[in-house]
Amino acid sequence: MHLVSDATGETLHATAKAGCAQFEFIRPIEHVYALVRSPRQLERVLADIEATPGIVMYTLVNPRLRRRLEERCRELQMPSMSILDPIVSMLRGYLGMVEHIEKPGIQHELDAEYFKRIDALTFTMGHDDGQNTETLHDSDVVLVGVSRTSKTPTCIYLANRGIKAANVPIVPGVTLPKELAELEHSLVVGLAISPERLVQIRRNRLATMNVAEETDYVDLDIIRSEMTTARRLFAHHGWPVIDVTRRSIEETAAAILNLFGRQQDGLSRGTPLE
């Protein structure tokens, strides 16, 4: 797969990855060409495409470069597609607009949304694993769960969406910070997982640390007790619960964003999240 972009190539890569995920038994070999903005750069790309035939996907807004790429792909009998064309065409028809801005990488400009994401990421890193609970009230979302329930990576993913996400661990014998129960506008979400799956994850974690001995950290009965305590805690506070046993980070974050959207809608209407 040849992914040709006049910007960072992130849009292309994400789209190609999503498409390939629908085919279980293929392994794509990606050739990524970013910041292709001149005829000379494009000619080098075309030489590589000719040498290693494959599907060509591109996001080029320069009409001259687009025509050259499309013509050469036809000559080489290589399938090619501009992944943004269907979207732009649909928007143009719906909005009744003939022209659109032809500017490479415009979605990555340093606008207010960009600085919002940076601010969220800074907040999230400073409120990881129960840190700085005195400013927990500034969070949009707080994740609560036992060790190794993907709290930190989920928070970082949310921060990249502009959400100020904090996480607080549930540690046996340690009382949760009082600030957690005092939150009024932050969405608190409990993360649950099957004990059997958690044993596997924790064993893998110990293996990466070269720790071989058996500990309470990977004892199935103790982990079951941890999860029972955690679920009772979630129920006591009325926090929504997401089971991450079979969810990827992206799927967990998507579920949290749905809950967050519902909560914000409820706050604007004066109704609580059920």
C-alpha positions, 0 to 999 in steps of 0.5 A: 500500500502506497500512502501519499500525502501532502501533510503528515499522512495521519489521516491516510494511515488511520483510514488504511488501518481501519480498512485493512482491519476488516480483512483478518488474514492480510498483513499490509506493507505500507509505504508512507510518503508525507509532505509531498508538495512539489513535482520533484518529490512526487516523481520520486514517489512515482518511481517507488510505486512503479518499483513496488506495485500496490494500492495507492491512496492519497490526500493531495489538494494540489490539482497539478500533483493530483493529475500527475499521480492519477495519470501515472497510476492509470498508466501503471494499472495501479488502483488509486483513490483520494480518500477525502474526495467522497467526504468533500463532495458530500459536504459540497453538495449538502452546503451548496458550495462549489469551492473549498480551501485547497490547503495541505494539512489545514486540520493540523494548524495551531488553532484553539482546539490544538492548544486545548488538547495540549492543555488537556494532556498537561493536566492528564499527565499531572493527575495520573495515578492519583496525583494532585487530587487537590485540583481533581475538581478541574477534571472533565473525567476521572477514571477509577479502577484497580491496578492494570485496568488501562486507566493511564493509556485511556486518559492519554487517549481522552486528553488527545481529544481535548478531555481533561482526564485524571485517574485514581487507583483503587489500592487494597487497604488505602482510602480513596481521596476525599476529593473524589467524593466531592466532585460535582461536575466531573464524570467519574467512571469505574473501570472493571475487568474479569479477574482471569484476564487481569491475572494475565495482564499482571503476569505479563507486567511482572514478566517485563520487570523480570519478576518471577515469584508469585505474589498477591498481585497475581493471586486469582482469589485476591484479585477476585476480592479486589474486583468485588470491592471495586464494583461495590464501591462503584455501585455505592457512589452511583458511578457508571461502570465500563468493563474493559475485559474485551475492549481496546483503549479506543473502544473504552475511550469511545464509551467514556466520550458517549457518557461524557456527552450525555452528562454534558447534555444533562447538565445543560438541561439540568438533568443528571446522568442516569 
